[in-house]
């Protein structure tokens, strides 16, 4: 497998750090809102159920209410991938291609839940036009870069899909 360019590693690290920072803010804001809506109730009546990483409740697994649980999940996933890497799968082209395609595919799917929510509620309340325009510009640049550098097909296909979803969100905002 051909190594990725250093700039892609830098982009991935910056993106991961940004996502962690955003998750911390989102969880703090939603936690504060939950506390206000429940009247600051303590344990017992009126307290909203809390989901934590170690609860292993499939129904609310992704609905974590604290940043620590998000970090625990990220650490567990990283540990599993590190074990697979040390076990020698990193030398397998099929493993590298599969992992890369899954990562790109998951990133490309990020706008889909928002587009579906907008369609279901027939509302874009709270959605920032500026944010979507910045996403679209970034995704267009990323796709053009992938084409210009003759990157593997997954980069181009996922970039085109993600840019298309940005356009869907912009049309919904219109």
C-alpha contacts under 8 A as a table, 3 or more apart, distances in Angstrom:
res1	aa1	res2	aa2	distance
1	X	91	X	7.85
1	X	92	X	7.93
1	X	93	X	5.49
1	X	96	X	7.37
4	X	8	X	6.65
4	X	9	X	7.51
5	X	8	X	5.48
5	X	9	X	6.93
6	X	9	X	5.10
6	X	10	X	6.37
7	X	10	X	5.02
7	X	11	X	6.09
8	X	11	X	4.95
8	X	12	X	6.06
9	X	12	X	5.03
9	X	13	X	6.20
10	X	13	X	5.20
10	X	14	X	6.14
11	X	14	X	5.21
11	X	15	X	5.91
12	X	15	X	5.01
12	X	16	X	6.01
13	X	16	X	5.11
13	X	17	X	6.16
14	X	17	X	5.16
14	X	18	X	6.07
15	X	18	X	5.05
15	X	19	X	6.08
16	X	19	X	5.07
16	X	20	X	6.18
17	X	20	X	5.15
17	X	21	X	6.22
18	X	21	X	5.10
18	X	22	X	6.10
19	X	22	X	5.02
19	X	23	X	6.01
20	X	23	X	5.07
20	X	24	X	6.21
21	X	24	X	5.16
21	X	25	X	6.41
22	X	25	X	5.14
22	X	26	X	6.08
23	X	26	X	5.03
23	X	27	X	5.98
23	X	67	X	7.19
24	X	27	X	5.33
24	X	28	X	6.13
24	X	67	X	5.61
25	X	28	X	5.11
25	X	29	X	6.09
26	X	29	X	5.18
26	X	30	X	6.03
27	X	30	X	5.20
27	X	31	X	5.78
27	X	64	X	7.94
27	X	65	X	5.98
27	X	66	X	6.02
27	X	67	X	6.41
28	X	31	X	5.09
28	X	32	X	6.10
28	X	66	X	7.52
28	X	67	X	7.98
29	X	32	X	5.14
29	X	33	X	6.18
30	X	33	X	4.94
30	X	34	X	6.00
30	X	65	X	7.75
31	X	34	X	5.06
31	X	35	X	6.11
31	X	65	X	6.34
31	X	66	X	7.70
32	X	35	X	5.07
32	X	36	X	6.20
33	X	36	X	5.10
33	X	37	X	6.09
34	X	37	X	5.13
34	X	38	X	6.13
34	X	48	X	7.56
35	X	38	X	5.25
35	X	39	X	6.18
35	X	40	X	4.83
35	X	41	X	7.30
36	X	39	X	5.07
36	X	40	X	5.77
37	X	40	X	7.53
38	X	41	X	5.80
38	X	46	X	6.00
38	X	47	X	6.27
38	X	48	X	7.06
39	X	46	X	7.93
40	X	47	X	7.96
41	X	44	X	7.72
41	X	45	X	7.43
41	X	46	X	5.92
41	X	47	X	5.44
42	X	45	X	7.89
42	X	46	X	7.85
42	X	47	X	6.10
43	X	47	X	6.01
44	X	47	X	5.82
50	X	64	X	7.35
50	X	65	X	6.33
51	X	55	X	6.70
51	X	57	X	7.80
51	X	60	X	6.47
51	X	61	X	6.98
51	X	63	X	6.18
51	X	64	X	5.04
51	X	65	X	6.09
52	X	55	X	5.42
52	X	56	X	7.78
52	X	61	X	7.56
52	X	64	X	5.39
52	X	65	X	6.79
52	X	66	X	7.22
52	X	69	X	5.59
53	X	56	X	6.31
53	X	61	X	6.85
53	X	64	X	6.83
53	X	69	X	4.76
53	X	70	X	7.04
53	X	72	X	6.83
53	X	73	X	6.52
54	X	69	X	7.58
55	X	61	X	7.86
56	X	61	X	6.33
57	X	60	X	5.74
57	X	61	X	5.45
58	X	61	X	5.02
60	X	63	X	5.13
60	X	64	X	7.62
61	X	64	X	6.88
64	X	67	X	7.72
64	X	69	X	6.48
64	X	70	X	6.89
65	X	69	X	7.73
66	X	69	X	5.74
66	X	70	X	6.97
67	X	70	X	5.10
67	X	71	X	6.25
68	X	71	X	5.03
68	X	72	X	6.10
69	X	72	X	4.92
69	X	73	X	6.24
70	X	73	X	5.21
70	X	74	X	6.23
71	X	74	X	4.97
71	X	75	X	5.99
72	X	75	X	5.08
72	X	76	X	6.05
73	X	76	X	5.07
73	X	77	X	6.12
74	X	77	X	5.20
74	X	78	X	6.06
75	X	78	X	5.01
75	X	79	X	6.02
76	X	79	X	5.03
76	X	80	X	6.26
77	X	80	X	5.19
77	X	81	X	6.25
78	X	81	X	5.13
78	X	82	X	6.00
79	X	82	X	4.96
79	X	83	X	6.14
80	X	83	X	5.16
80	X	84	X	6.30
81	X	84	X	5.05
81	X	85	X	6.07
82	X	85	X	4.90
82	X	86	X	6.08
83	X	86	X	5.11
83	X	87	X	5.95
84	X	87	X	4.98
84	X	88	X	6.67
84	X	89	X	5.79
84	X	90	X	7.39
85	X	88	X	5.46
85	X	89	X	5.36
85	X	90	X	4.94
86	X	89	X	7.33
86	X	90	X	7.57
87	X	90	X	7.98
88	X	91	X	5.81
88	X	92	X	7.52
89	X	92	X	5.15
89	X	95	X	6.18
89	X	96	X	7.85
90	X	93	X	7.54
90	X	95	X	6.63
90	X	96	X	6.19
91	X	95	X	7.93
91	X	96	X	7.74
92	X	95	X	5.26
92	X	96	X	6.33
93	X	96	X	5.12
93	X	97	X	5.99
94	X	97	X	5.16
94	X	98	X	5.95
95	X	98	X	5.11
95	X	99	X	6.00
96	X	99	X	5.25
96	X	100	X	5.99
97	X	100	X	5.13
97	X	101	X	5.95
98	X	101	X	5.13
98	X	102	X	6.06
99	X	102	X	5.15
99	X	103	X	6.14
100	X	103	X	5.13
100	X	104	X	6.13
101	X	104	X	5.15
101	X	105	X	5.85
101	X	154	X	6.16
102	X	105	X	5.00
102	X	106	X	6.00
103	X	106	X	5.26
103	X	107	X	6.25
104	X	107	X	5.14
104	X	108	X	6.09
104	X	154	X	7.18
104	X	155	X	6.94
104	X	158	X	6.28
105	X	108	X	5.01
105	X	109	X	6.24
105	X	158	X	6.11
106	X	109	X	5.13
106	X	110	X	6.66
107	X	110	X	5.45
108	X	111	X	7.32
108	X	158	X	5.51
108	X	159	X	6.85
108	X	161	X	6.48
108	X	162	X	4.74
109	X	112	X	5.38
109	X	113	X	7.87
109	X	162	X	6.92
110	X	113	X	6.87
110	X	114	X	7.99
110	X	162	X	8.00
111	X	114	X	5.45
111	X	115	X	6.29
111	X	162	X	7.33
111	X	165	X	6.20
111	X	166	X	6.97
111	X	169	X	7.91
112	X	115	X	5.10
112	X	116	X	6.12
112	X	165	X	6.80
113	X	116	X	5.08
113	X	117	X	6.01
114	X	117	X	5.03
114	X	118	X	6.07
114	X	169	X	7.92
115	X	118	X	5.10
115	X	119	X	6.21
115	X	165	X	7.63
115	X	168	X	7.12
115	X	169	X	5.93
115	X	172	X	7.86
116	X	119	X	5.08
116	X	120	X	6.04
117	X	120	X	5.04
117	X	121	X	5.99
117	X	122	X	7.97
118	X	121	X	5.35
118	X	122	X	5.39
118	X	123	X	5.21
118	X	124	X	5.51
118	X	172	X	7.30
119	X	122	X	4.99
119	X	123	X	7.16
119	X	172	X	7.94
124	X	127	X	5.51
124	X	172	X	7.11
124	X	173	X	6.20
127	X	131	X	7.95
127	X	173	X	7.99
128	X	131	X	5.21
128	X	132	X	6.49
129	X	132	X	5.21
129	X	133	X	6.13
129	X	170	X	7.21
129	X	173	X	7.00
130	X	133	X	5.11
130	X	134	X	6.15
131	X	134	X	5.13
131	X	135	X	6.19
132	X	135	X	4.92
132	X	136	X	6.08
132	X	166	X	6.44
132	X	169	X	7.16
132	X	170	X	6.76
133	X	136	X	4.99
133	X	137	X	6.13
133	X	166	X	7.76
133	X	170	X	7.52
134	X	137	X	5.14
134	X	138	X	6.06
135	X	138	X	5.11
135	X	139	X	5.96
135	X	166	X	6.86
136	X	139	X	5.08
136	X	140	X	5.93
136	X	163	X	5.70
136	X	166	X	5.39
136	X	167	X	7.15
137	X	140	X	5.10
137	X	141	X	6.09
138	X	141	X	5.12
138	X	142	X	6.05
139	X	142	X	4.95
139	X	143	X	6.07
139	X	159	X	6.15
139	X	160	X	7.93
139	X	162	X	6.65
139	X	163	X	5.40
140	X	143	X	5.14
140	X	144	X	6.13
140	X	159	X	7.30
140	X	160	X	7.73
140	X	163	X	6.07
141	X	144	X	5.16
141	X	145	X	6.00
142	X	145	X	5.09
142	X	146	X	6.18
142	X	159	X	6.66
143	X	146	X	5.05
143	X	147	X	6.28
143	X	155	X	7.22
143	X	156	X	5.64
143	X	159	X	4.84
143	X	160	X	6.38
144	X	147	X	5.11
144	X	148	X	6.02
145	X	148	X	5.03
145	X	149	X	6.01
146	X	149	X	5.25
146	X	150	X	5.99
146	X	151	X	4.93
146	X	152	X	7.81
146	X	155	X	6.15
146	X	156	X	5.80
147	X	150	X	5.04
147	X	151	X	6.25
147	X	156	X	6.35
148	X	151	X	7.73
151	X	155	X	6.31
151	X	156	X	7.16
152	X	155	X	5.80
152	X	156	X	7.12
153	X	156	X	5.27
153	X	157	X	6.04
154	X	157	X	5.16
154	X	158	X	5.87
155	X	158	X	5.42
155	X	159	X	5.90
156	X	159	X	5.06
156	X	160	X	6.07
157	X	160	X	5.22
157	X	161	X	6.19
158	X	161	X	5.01
158	X	162	X	6.00
159	X	162	X	5.13
159	X	163	X	6.06
160	X	163	X	5.17
160	X	164	X	6.05
161	X	164	X	5.01
161	X	165	X	6.27
162	X	165	X	5.08
162	X	166	X	6.31
163	X	166	X	4.95
163	X	167	X	6.33
164	X	167	X	5.04
164	X	168	X	6.32
165	X	168	X	4.87
165	X	169	X	6.28
166	X	169	X	5.09
166	X	170	X	6.21
167	X	170	X	4.96
167	X	171	X	6.13
168	X	171	X	5.12
168	X	172	X	6.20
169	X	172	X	4.97
169	X	173	X	6.20
170	X	173	X	4.99
170	X	174	X	6.19
171	X	174	X	4.97
